[in-house]
């Protein structure tokens, strides 16, 4: 479990370092707001394209070997970023790390759900999905600490070292692939409609959350916070998100409450956060970031759990489809925010993100109604 969290967190560092150190990178590589959007969008485009085949790769060569392949890609890409002489080279190597980030969620989900009991899945996946916001914490703290003293390039080298150590810790039985074992579920035979609605909700909610993550430091600094304080805000919001994901995972194992309504509530709380960001004053920006990132981005563990529990016809494919949806949203979100902020303003961009959040919550609720309807038909 420690290895699963460490790999997911360290492999996500290049993306979050790009967001938190954007102002330093901007001075060195002329990384404008529009170019930052292009770089982050390129990351998510590549990750989206690679995420669905990742499930097949895990089933073919096993979670352990797949995880090591992902680690090698992230390490190589991070070192390439550190040496990048131009924006184009920077973006190309960031895309290399994206392939590793596409592979690792399915590989680690296969590993932990294959080795641990079904009644602990919520806790396990909550911990695993705490990896990305944990990486965001590290990235946020990197700006006021290492970023200001060492510069952004050594920070990426340190990230590569962390990813290498996590990869070396990936061990296990190489002889058999560790495929996802789906939970017995009454409506697993008719999962396509559910998975599509789930993936749509993940796309919309992820677009809003990742659009904010990509530009939170830049926007907070423009609103009146210092660069260091903006990085700390990202770190604090991410700590809250880590706690939210873990707490919800533990709770669902104990109470087995319906997953989709809980996810919808979290996204709606995030919508309130986006509304506060529109205000633009420093107190509102701080409160809005804590709500939109800390709570509104807390649905990820439940999201993967829902895909696992409804993936009786092929849980690997179900998780792959769900991850593809969330990655597609992460692709569109930063690009959309960059476009709207360039044409209008960040405030208008946050209003658009609020609309995406509302639509995402509606899709999650529709998925929940679909699952309930099918289960009643099966029971009847």
PyMOL commands that set and color helices and strands:
alter all, ss='L'
color gray80, all
select helices_A, chain A and resi 2-11+13-20+22-29+33-61+63-82+87-115+118-128+130-150+152-168+188-190+192-223+227-255+259-279+282-295+300-309+315-343+346-379
alter helices_A, ss='H'
color red, helices_A
deselect
rebuild
show_as cartoon
